[in-house]
Amino acid sequence: MEEKAELEELRLDDKAFEEMREELTKKYPKKWVTIFRGKAISVGDTYDESARKARQEYGERPMVTRQVVPKGEEKYWIV
């Protein structure tokens, strides 16, 4: 897949997370959720757990994994 297309998919999945945030916060507070093609496909207690489950099911593809916290409480790492 082209890099531009992958980046666009990631943007769309990040947007999908934001659109689902309220529902996810009620269902999975403080859990980590992986979004792929606009759907929550895995949930875990840690980033690694959610991402690992998603990779096992869908392979090594660009996906968004974020912690489910109320807007404004996110923590960011720049690596």
C-alpha positions, 0 to 999 in steps of 0.5 A: 500500500502506498504511504499516502494511502496508509496515512489517510487510513490512519487519519480516518481511523483516528477520526473514527476513534474520536467519533466513538470516544463517548461510547468507548469511554462508557464501555472501556474506561482506561483500556486501550483500543485498536481501531482498523477501518473505522471499527474497534477491533481489539481491547486490552489493558495495555497498548501492547496487549491491544496492538498484539491482538489486532496484529494476530487477527489482521496482520502487520497493517497500519492501525490506530491504538489509543487509550480510552480516556475523556477528551483532554486527558490523553498522554502523548509520546513522541518517538 
